Amino acid sequence: MLGLTVSWSLPSGPCGLRFRQNPQGGVRIVGGKAAQHGAWPWMVSLQIFTYGSHRHHACGGSLLNSRWVLTAAHCFVGKNKVYDWRLVFGAKEITYGNNKPVKAPLQERYVEKIIIHEKYNSATEGNDIALVKITPPISCGRFIGPGCLPHFKAGLPRGPQICWVAGWGYIEEKGEYGSTSKGGRCWPFSWW
């Protein structure tokens, strides 16, 4: 267990609000469509520093509240030093190998603590979940806000649900890198 109780409310409203969204979706994750700035305000770019103080996007995460980001444990295999990481909030596009500070409305934060699930198995990627503590706390606004987690006793959805997959990637084969989102039918997965 990760042992974290998340309870925090925003002055701007509840979690899971997409401030700007494009209702157009598709049925495939590959490809995607460019997302509008602020469409996924809880998305976080976890960036690692490399030689020459250049940042490279390594993983995505979801903002839970002003102090915590939910991400995958595998992101930190061999890269678990807090000072090697930066978190970028409010980004629509990511420049790989960048070494310049972010400009508003983006916000950049340091990692204070990394908590990897105690039963994470790197061979099978079982329990592939981690929490990252943000320092200083993030300020929410037009392009940054928390996502939602299901209630502890919610269980699996009954029947198909509409869901979205969002992240940073190529929006066309051999195309430019950008943030993408896809909509489609989502069925419960066996790994839940």
Sequence and secondary structure as in RCSB ss.txt:
>XXXX:A:sequence
MLGLTVSWSLPSGPCGLRFRQNPQGGVRIVGGKAAQHGAWPWMVSLQIFTYGSHRHHACGGSLLNSRWVLTAAHC
FVGKNKVYDWRLVFGAKEITYGNNKPVKAPLQERYVEKIIIHEKYNSATEGNDIALVKITPPISCGRFIGPGCLP
HFKAGLPRGPQICWVAGWGYIEEKGEYGSTSKGGRCWPFSWW
>XXXX:A:secstr
         BTTB TT  SS      S SSS EE  TTSSTTEEEEEEEETTTEEEEEEEEEE SSSEEEE GGG
GTT   GGGEEEEES SS  TTB S   TT EEEEEEEEEE TT BTTTTBT  EEEEEES     SS       
 TT  S SS EEEEEEEEEESSTT  EEEEEEEEEE   TT 
